[in-house]
Amino acid sequence: MSSLQTKTDVILIGAGIMSATLGTLLKELAPDWKIKVFEKLDEAGEESSNEWNNAGTGHAALCELNYTPQKSDGSIDITKAINVNEQFHVSTQFWSHLVNNNLIRNPQDFIMPLPHISLVQGEQNVKFLKKRFEALSDHTLFKGMEFSDEPEKLKEWIPVIMDGRTSQTPIAATKIDSGTDVNFGALTRMLFDHLKDQGVDVHYQHKVDDMKRTSDGLWELKVRNASGQVERHAAKFVFIGGGGGSLLLLQKTGIPESKHIGGFPVSGLFLACNNPEIVEQHHAKVYGKAAVGAPPMSVPHLDTRYIDNKKSLLFGPFAGFSPKFLKTGSNLDLFASIKPNNLFTMLAAGAKNMALTKYLVQQLMLSKEQRIEELREFVPNAKSEDWDIVVAGQRVQVIKDTEAGGKGTLQFGTEVVSAADGSVAALLGASPGASTAVHVMLEVINKCFPEYTKEWEPKIKEMIPSYGMKLAENPELFNEIHASTEKALRLSGKSPLQTTSEGAL
Ligand SMILES: Cc1cc2nc3c(=O)[nH]c(=O)nc-3n(C[C@H](O)[C@H](O)[C@H](O)COP(=O)(O)OP(=O)(O)OC[C@H]3O[C@@H](n4cnc5c(N)ncnc54)[C@H](O)[C@@H]3O)c2cc1C
């Protein structure tokens, strides 16, 4: 047993994209603060933020149909799409700041331009897509979107999807070229390299087991190091950026805000194409519509990915049920999260979501051939031997009691939970996820450091020029920012990466 004890200003638990982003923001705003990071794995970005564990979509609501629901009067509600798009532009501004200040050298090491396409089949869905196109295409944030229901045009856009399609079912798509593929794993690793250069103490193979308040108002963490010894580290502020593991750590704090919250874990699988000829023919992220009864995070999509300077092709994710809260977690995670204070919330959620649980269990049981059958809805000529199964990350959806949904309502967004005095904050939930990390971490900063808001505002505005303003309401500002981030991140024009594929994996 070790008795190592330290005191610091800030502790970040977990080395994923959220801690990486918060640490980088804080180092820009308060360079003198001492920051420590504890990560249970060997490296940064190994859980959900890893490039093979998520889909790498820069979520800007350009192609994801779940952000534009149809209202009962038939019109399309674009409120969510605008919010998600605005939040993504907060990220692109911050990333541009890092590139412009040489904190990231080559933006193409983590972000690539890629058309985003929405694809639907069936008369009703085609009508919906046309309406969605009409609602979005005139909007400043979605300029450049095209619609087509002409098979010849679609063949140009998505040859792999149109080849061998014999069905007479109506089919249509929208395409917008300003989409992106983001390697969040690479970005996380780059940010952690930068944090280490800035003197941040990053400890891998250090698992946080417990945390409690000390009499002098600090948070003391019980940390198990690589040799199994226990260390104690205290800080004025702790961010719980444990991804799926955050709920279990938040519960250890005992703060009132941690009560009556539960987690619903959803696992994921991708099919990865191992045939370079097919990989080479596809160049887009193509999002379809979720099957009836399926959760929004299991919307099928066929994605070009850029990983390790290679072009790859992923289809999925197939959602499933697993009681683990992290890919490297334990089968006991779900049970360990059930406490007297959230028991009724969890029971209510269980009763309400029987159909969803049944759907996820059924999905989990699918054989590879059955998954290939689902892929054939997208790629009619798909051959089983060209595709391999890749296990993706876990997503833990928040369950809580809400006024609108009642007890045990399943949430599909992200949620910052913080103590009233701002001394601890946790990020729960997983969607829209890594794409909106900067917006969400600014929310953490605003909630937890209100006394610094005025002092830090000029620096935040220097990094994120649209901070505090709505791009949707300022078309000129949007055009200016869009042009400068495209330039900094080198997103316009021809892709600088030679896209000759050498295989998917
Ligand atoms: C299948 C799938 C597809 C997705 N697709 C997209 C997408 O296309 N676009 C997008 O923007 N987002 C996507 N997401 C969401 C995105 O991946 C997550 O929102 C994001 O990576 C979460 O980052 P994080 O830092 O919170 O968590 P993570 O990256 O999971 O990091 C948490 C870290 O905390 C560590 N940790 C946990 N507990 C402890 C402990 N007790 N002590 C020490 N360390 C601990 C873990 O080991 C891990 O390294 C997807 C997620 C999944 C699973």
The ligand as an SDF file (V2000), in Angstrom:
LIG
                    3D

 53 58  0  0  0  0  0  0  0  0999 V2000
  -20.6650    3.3660  -31.7510 C   0  0  0  0  0  0  0  0  0  0  0  0
  -20.4250    4.8150  -31.4960 C   0  0  0  0  0  0  0  0  0  0  0  0
  -20.4780    5.7240  -32.5540 C   0  0  0  0  0  0  0  0  0  0  0  0
  -20.2530    7.0890  -32.3060 C   0  0  0  0  0  0  0  0  0  0  0  0
  -20.2210    7.9390  -33.3640 N   0  0  0  0  0  0  0  0  0  0  0  0
  -19.9320    9.2410  -33.1690 C   0  0  0  0  0  0  0  0  0  0  0  0
  -19.7980   10.1040  -34.2710 C   0  0  0  0  0  0  0  0  0  0  0  0
  -19.9120    9.6870  -35.4220 O   0  0  0  0  0  0  0  0  0  0  0  0
  -19.5380   11.4190  -34.0300 N   0  0  0  0  0  0  0  0  0  0  0  0
  -19.4100   11.9020  -32.7560 C   0  0  0  0  0  0  0  0  0  0  0  0
  -19.2030   13.1040  -32.6050 O   0  0  0  0  0  0  0  0  0  0  0  0
  -19.5260   11.0930  -31.6800 N   0  0  0  0  0  0  0  0  0  0  0  0
  -19.7680    9.7750  -31.8550 C   0  0  0  0  0  0  0  0  0  0  0  0
  -19.8600    8.9320  -30.7890 N   0  0  0  0  0  0  0  0  0  0  0  0
  -19.7910    9.4870  -29.4280 C   0  0  0  0  0  0  0  0  0  0  0  0
  -18.3560    9.7870  -29.0120 C   0  0  0  0  0  0  0  0  0  0  0  0
  -17.5250    8.7070  -29.3220 O   0  0  0  0  0  0  0  0  0  0  0  0
  -18.3500   10.0600  -27.5020 C   0  0  0  0  0  0  0  0  0  0  0  0
  -19.3020   11.0470  -27.1860 O   0  0  0  0  0  0  0  0  0  0  0  0
  -16.9980   10.5760  -27.0200 C   0  0  0  0  0  0  0  0  0  0  0  0
  -15.9350    9.8070  -27.5320 O   0  0  0  0  0  0  0  0  0  0  0  0
  -16.9830   10.5470  -25.5050 C   0  0  0  0  0  0  0  0  0  0  0  0
  -15.7360   11.0320  -25.0530 O   0  0  0  0  0  0  0  0  0  0  0  0
  -15.3680   10.9310  -23.5210 P   0  0  0  0  0  0  0  0  0  0  0  0
  -14.0770   11.6160  -23.3680 O   0  0  0  0  0  0  0  0  0  0  0  0
  -16.5230   11.4080  -22.7070 O   0  0  0  0  0  0  0  0  0  0  0  0
  -15.2910    9.3630  -23.2290 O   0  0  0  0  0  0  0  0  0  0  0  0
  -14.1910    8.2330  -23.6540 P   0  0  0  0  0  0  0  0  0  0  0  0
  -13.5300    8.4960  -24.9420 O   0  0  0  0  0  0  0  0  0  0  0  0
  -14.8990    6.9210  -23.4970 O   0  0  0  0  0  0  0  0  0  0  0  0
  -13.1080    8.4010  -22.5340 O   0  0  0  0  0  0  0  0  0  0  0  0
  -13.3530    8.1150  -21.1790 C   0  0  0  0  0  0  0  0  0  0  0  0
  -12.0490    7.6660  -20.5680 C   0  0  0  0  0  0  0  0  0  0  0  0
  -12.2070    7.5490  -19.1710 O   0  0  0  0  0  0  0  0  0  0  0  0
  -11.5100    6.4120  -18.7240 C   0  0  0  0  0  0  0  0  0  0  0  0
  -12.0590    6.0090  -17.4330 N   0  0  0  0  0  0  0  0  0  0  0  0
  -13.3180    5.5630  -17.1770 C   0  0  0  0  0  0  0  0  0  0  0  0
  -13.4610    5.3010  -15.8660 N   0  0  0  0  0  0  0  0  0  0  0  0
  -12.2710    5.5830  -15.2810 C   0  0  0  0  0  0  0  0  0  0  0  0
  -11.7920    5.4850  -13.9330 C   0  0  0  0  0  0  0  0  0  0  0  0
  -12.5670    5.0420  -12.9470 N   0  0  0  0  0  0  0  0  0  0  0  0
  -10.5110    5.8620  -13.6830 N   0  0  0  0  0  0  0  0  0  0  0  0
   -9.6960    6.3170  -14.6950 C   0  0  0  0  0  0  0  0  0  0  0  0
  -10.0990    6.3820  -15.9760 N   0  0  0  0  0  0  0  0  0  0  0  0
  -11.3690    6.0350  -16.2580 C   0  0  0  0  0  0  0  0  0  0  0  0
  -11.7220    5.4110  -19.8400 C   0  0  0  0  0  0  0  0  0  0  0  0
  -10.7420    4.3810  -19.8330 O   0  0  0  0  0  0  0  0  0  0  0  0
  -11.6330    6.2880  -21.0690 C   0  0  0  0  0  0  0  0  0  0  0  0
  -10.3200    6.3590  -21.5930 O   0  0  0  0  0  0  0  0  0  0  0  0
  -20.0350    7.5580  -30.9840 C   0  0  0  0  0  0  0  0  0  0  0  0
  -19.9710    6.6470  -29.9240 C   0  0  0  0  0  0  0  0  0  0  0  0
  -20.1300    5.2890  -30.1730 C   0  0  0  0  0  0  0  0  0  0  0  0
  -19.9860    4.3330  -29.0510 C   0  0  0  0  0  0  0  0  0  0  0  0
  1  2  1  0
  2  3  1  0
  2 52  2  0
  3  4  2  0
  4  5  1  0
  4 50  1  0
  5  6  2  0
  6  7  1  0
  6 13  1  0
  7  8  2  0
  7  9  1  0
  9 10  1  0
 10 11  2  0
 10 12  1  0
 12 13  2  0
 13 14  1  0
 14 15  1  0
 14 50  1  0
 15 16  1  0
 16 17  1  0
 16 18  1  0
 18 19  1  0
 18 20  1  0
 20 21  1  0
 20 22  1  0
 22 23  1  0
 23 24  1  0
 24 25  2  0
 24 26  1  0
 24 27  1  0
 27 28  1  0
 28 29  2  0
 28 30  1  0
 28 31  1  0
 31 32  1  0
 32 33  1  0
 33 34  1  0
 33 48  1  0
 34 35  1  0
 35 36  1  0
 35 46  1  0
 36 37  1  0
 36 45  1  0
 37 38  2  0
 38 39  1  0
 39 40  1  0
 39 45  2  0
 40 41  1  0
 40 42  2  0
 42 43  1  0
 43 44  2  0
 44 45  1  0
 46 47  1  0
 46 48  1  0
 48 49  1  0
 50 51  2  0
 51 52  1  0
 52 53  1  0
M  END
$$$$
